[in-house]
Amino acid sequence: MVLYYTSNIVDPPVTIYMGKDKYENDDLIKYGFPEDIWFHVDKLSSAHVYVRLRPGQTWLDIPPEVVDDCAQLVKANSIEGNKRNGITVIYTPWDNLKRTPGMETGQVTFHNHKKVKRVFVEKRINEVVNRLNKTKIERFPDLLQEKIQRDKIDTKKARLQEAAMKEKVKILSDEKRKAEKEINDLFDPSLMKSNYRETDVDDIDAAEEDFM
């Protein structure tokens, strides 16, 4: 089961979700989307909370208000972290999550530790947690199928972009060949005219008029 929340503090609202246990966390790691951002309490056990941005957005586009919502939600879903004040929540893009052999179910590390940000959470803010809990929906999604469908969309988009790029290259190539032909035509001897006279000129004044 996956728990879905809506952060309506921004417009348009943003979807936040998390697995109910470590086994679902493991599936969420496998089947995330490129625009998903992962949140977790630093150095403590907690839920794996994700925010799903719009396609094409990156973790640099996440609004500060949404960061705060996710930080509060992940703190509230940490047994130890919920009891403490002054904790740190870390977050990183989904594709920066890394699983290595021997890791426990749901455990992760990072491909690039420089792509991990931290946010300090002084204390739990019940107003925020309660607002999010009111939007909570429990679902049993087919994460694999959702991922397959999303990959199909990305593949189709990539093919369209590739086709558009090839067409652009073809147009530029055609324009270059056309320009080169026009330049070559300017210097084609068969198309050039000369004012040279092969015969003698009786009337020198008439000949001079040819050059005036």
Number of C-alpha atoms within 10 A of each C-alpha: 14 17 17 20 21 21 20 16 15 12 7 9 12 18 17 24 23 23 21 15 15 16 13 18 20 18 15 23 20 18 17 21 19 20 21 24 25 27 28 25 28 16 11 15 15 23 23 26 26 27 27 21 21 15 11 8 13 15 20 7 11 17 13 10 13 20 17 17 22 28 27 24 30 25 33 21 20 18 13 13 23 18 12 14 13 11 20 18 25 17 23 22 23 24 17 18 19 14 17 10 5 7 10 11 14 19 17 16 12 17 13 11 11 8 12 16 13 15 15 13 18 12 16 20 15 12 10 16 18 12 16 21 15 10 13 15 12 13 10 8 10 10 16 14 11 14 15 12 12 16 14 12 12 13 12 12 12 12 12 12 12 12 12 12 12 12 12 12 12 12 12 12 12 12 12 12 12 12 12 11 11 12 11 11 13 10 10 10 9 7 8 9 7 5 7 6 8 6 6 8 10 8 8 9 9 10 13 9 8 8 7 5
